[in-house]
Amino acid sequence: MKLFGSETSPYVRKVRVYLGETGTNYEFSAVDAWKPAPSFLEIAPVGKVPVLVRDQGEPLHESDLIIEYLDSLRPEAKRLIPAPGERRWQTLRLQALAGGMIDATATRTVELRKPAPTQSAVVIDRELGRIGRLLALFEKMVEPGHWLVASGMTTADLVLGVALQYLDFRHTPEWRKAAPRLAAWFTPMARRPAFMSTLPPGFVPLD
Ligand SMILES: N[C@@H](CCC(=O)N[C@@H](CS)C(=O)NCC(=O)O)C(=O)O
């Protein structure tokens, strides 16, 4: 299978970290999501990355859907999304909340890239508010040295790890001071090979 994506996209990174954690082989095809080639748009009319072209079947887009599909290919005991039941809903809930932090950071980044006079302080503050509330929620919840939901890693841990490092990558101020337990929780995660091998080019991790 082939993953179309950019090396700086946190949505693509979610999928690449999943593929790394599960030791799944894939081909990576770099795409500039903001200047997509017509051949990419033919495969992916939405024009966003990631897109997974499967060996058989239609291409899949949306990072969470791609992860769910990849997880379905694994034996049940090795899945990172637990079987139906409370643990599954808890995993998907936390995955979605961590995903919300990625969305907020991405929206803030896009706004900050606009020429200063056209930036909206309202948008920037709203996204910072979202990030702050989500950090506070996870700060209360995490126990350093423990996974969020189960005795092993789930997609909730994985997406939260990607979300936190995306805050560093996009210079979101002072999150470690606001959430020291979360920072401690994240330190060993940042050292996992699947995280180390998918760092955006030129980004030096703070952990
Ligand atoms: N909800 C989507 C978001 C994907 C997304 O926004 N990707 C960005 C790259 S970080 C993109 O392709 N942007 C190009 C555009 O908006 O035209 C997912 O989870 O995959």
Ligand as a Chemical Component Dictionary entry (heavy atoms), coordinates in Angstrom:
data_LIG
# 
_chem_comp.id                   LIG 
_chem_comp.type                 NON-POLYMER 
_chem_comp.pdbx_formal_charge   0 
_chem_comp.three_letter_code    LIG 
# 
loop_
_chem_comp_atom.comp_id 
_chem_comp_atom.atom_id 
_chem_comp_atom.alt_atom_id 
_chem_comp_atom.type_symbol 
_chem_comp_atom.charge 
_chem_comp_atom.model_Cartn_x 
_chem_comp_atom.model_Cartn_y 
_chem_comp_atom.model_Cartn_z 
_chem_comp_atom.pdbx_ordinal 
LIG N1  N1  N 0 -9.444 15.734 8.867 1  
LIG C1  C1  C 0 -8.366 15.475 7.952 2  
LIG C2  C2  C 0 -7.469 16.721 7.863 3  
LIG C3  C3  C 0 -6.396 16.590 6.781 4  
LIG C4  C4  C 0 -5.755 17.937 6.489 5  
LIG O1  O1  O 0 -6.307 19.023 6.782 6  
LIG N2  N2  N 0 -4.554 17.878 5.910 7  
LIG C5  C5  C 0 -3.881 19.106 5.524 8  
LIG C6  C6  C 0 -2.363 18.954 5.700 9  
LIG S1  S1  S 0 -1.918 19.183 7.373 10 
LIG C7  C7  C 0 -4.106 19.382 4.055 11 
LIG O2  O2  O 0 -4.029 18.461 3.260 12 
LIG N3  N3  N 0 -4.371 20.632 3.697 13 
LIG C8  C8  C 0 -4.515 21.042 2.320 14 
LIG C9  C9  C 0 -5.737 21.877 2.107 15 
LIG O3  O3  O 0 -6.465 22.169 3.077 16 
LIG O4  O4  O 0 -5.982 22.244 0.960 17 
LIG C10 C10 C 0 -7.592 14.227 8.418 18 
LIG O5  O5  O 0 -7.685 13.887 9.609 19 
LIG O6  O6  O 0 -6.936 13.561 7.599 20 
# 
loop_
_chem_comp_bond.comp_id 
_chem_comp_bond.atom_id_1 
_chem_comp_bond.atom_id_2 
_chem_comp_bond.value_order 
_chem_comp_bond.pdbx_ordinal 
LIG N1  C1  SING 1  
LIG C1  C2  SING 2  
LIG C1  C10 SING 3  
LIG C2  C3  SING 4  
LIG C3  C4  SING 5  
LIG C4  O1  DOUB 6  
LIG C4  N2  SING 7  
LIG N2  C5  SING 8  
LIG C5  C6  SING 9  
LIG C5  C7  SING 10 
LIG C6  S1  SING 11 
LIG C7  O2  DOUB 12 
LIG C7  N3  SING 13 
LIG N3  C8  SING 14 
LIG C8  C9  SING 15 
LIG C9  O3  DOUB 16 
LIG C9  O4  SING 17 
LIG C10 O5  DOUB 18 
LIG C10 O6  SING 19 
# 
